[in-house]
Amino acid sequence: MKLKQLFILTLFFFSSYVFSQNHIYVGTKSYNATSEWSFSPVKRTFSDDEILVQIGKSSNEGLLMLTVSSEYGQASITGAILVYLKNGKAIQLLKKIASDYANDKVSVIYSIGANDLKEMRASNIIDIRFTYISPFKEKMGLNARNGQTYNNGMEVVDNVEIKTAVEVEKLFNK
């Protein structure tokens, strides 16, 4: 009986580990990724003020996936993406690999070069700047800030920084 319980417990932990892996999908390909980080827009533009950011692993290079709400129709993210790091460095991402619009969200995936990835492994992301074109064809430069504003039940707490560098380093050391 104890052997059976141990087997079931082991199976449970193994299956929860396997199915809790984070991934970025590009077509039929799957890439290991960090968890999805929720950044806040500097300017409140959307009814859903959440901007999701995720870093994926593609051999020696990386992927950055950015997802923004667009409940009023198909929108897009275009042009270069600028990633500002806590150490004062800025990374410019130019190579868009994929974009998609589904479930009232627009997502883009950009390639991150090996040197830029090295910087992201050493320092937290503080801001991401991108160009958003609304469903009404309005072009906006927007910033996504690493740091949430939330209510902990007693007071409003600002700037809870997500340790992006730790997660990126862990992803690429697997």
N, C-alpha and C positions, 0 to 999 in steps of 0.2 A: 504494500500500500504506500509506504514512504517513497519507494522508487518511482511509483506512478505520480505522486504529488510533486516530487522533484523534477520529473520529466515535464509535467504540465507547467510548473513554475518557470523552468528554463525556456520552454517553448514560448511562453507569454513574454518574457523579457526579450528574447531574440526577435520575436515578431514585432514588438513595439519599437525595437531599435531599427529594424529594417524599414518599417512603414513610416517612421518619423523622420527619415532622411529628407533634406531639403533639396529641391532640384529646380533648374531652369530648363524649360523645353523650347527648342527651336526646331520646328517641323517635327520630325520623328526622332530627333536626337535629344538625349537627356544629359544634363551636366550637373554634377554635385554643386551645391550652393550654400551660402550662409542662410540664416533665418531671414525672413522678410522684416526689414526695419521700417517703422512708421515715422516719417519725417513730417514736420509741420510747415505749411506754406508761410512765408514771411508776410505775404499779403493774402488775406482771406478772399479767395476768388470763387471757390467751389462750394456747393452745398455740403459736399463730403470733403472736409478739409484734410484728408489723409493722402499723403504721397508715399507710395511704397517703394523701397529701394532694396535691391538684392544683388550680391556679387556671386558669380559663378566661376567654376574652374574648367578651363579648356586647355589641356596639356600645360605648357609653360605660360600661357596667357590667361587673361580673365575676361569676364563678361559683366557688364553692369546692366541690370534690368530696372527700369523706371516705370511705375504704373500710377496713373492719375485718373480720378473720376471724371466722367463726361456723360452725365445722365441726360443731357439735352440733345444728344445726337453724336455722330462720329466727329471726333476731334483728332488732332495729330500733334506729335512732338517732332520738331525738325531742327536741323542745323547741328552745330557743335554743342556738346554738353561740357560744362566746366565743373570740375570737382575741386573744392577748396578743402585743404587739409589743415589740421590744428597747428602743424609746424610752420605754417605760412606759405606752403607750396601750393601751386594750382596745377591741375592736370586737365588737359584738353582732350576730349574724346571726339573723334571725327568719323570713325567708321561704324555706321549703323548696319547691323547685321539683320535685324528683323523688326517689324512693327505689327501691331494687331489692335483691333477694336472688338471687344466682346463684353457682354454683361455690363454695359455702361461704363467701361473702363478702357482707356487707351494705354498700351504698353509698348515700350521700345527696348531693344537690346543693342548695346554698343560694345565693341571690342576694347579691351584694356591691354596695352602693350606690356611686355615684361618689365621694363624700367618703371613705368607708371604703377604697375602692380606692386613692385618693391616698395615704392613710396607709400602706397595704401596699406601695406602690411606693417609699416613703421609708425603711422600717424592716423588718428581718427579723422573721419570725414566730418566737417562742420557745416558745409553748405554745398548744395548742388544747384547750379544755374542752368536753365534750359529754356527753349522757346516753345511755347504752347500755342497752337492755332485752334481756336474754339470752333464749335459747330457752326457758328455764325461768321466764320472766317476772320475773326478778330485775332491779331497776332499779339502775344504778350510774352515778355521776358519774365520768368518766374524763378524764385529761389525756394528750395526746399531746405529747411534747417533741421539739423540734428539736435533735437531737444524738444521735448514734449511739454505742453502745458496741460495739466490735469488737476482735478480736484481729488484730494486724498481723504475727503470726508470732513475735514476741519478747515482747510484753507487751499487756495490755489497754489500749486507748486510749479515752478518754471524750470526749464533747461535741465532736464534729466538726460544727460548725454549717453547715447548708445556707444558702447566700446566697439566700434566697427573694426579697428585695427586688430584687436584680439581675435575676432571671429574670422577675419580674412586670413590672418596668420595660421589659425587652427585649420581652416579649410585647405590651405596649400601645403600643410605639413602632414596631411593624411597619407 
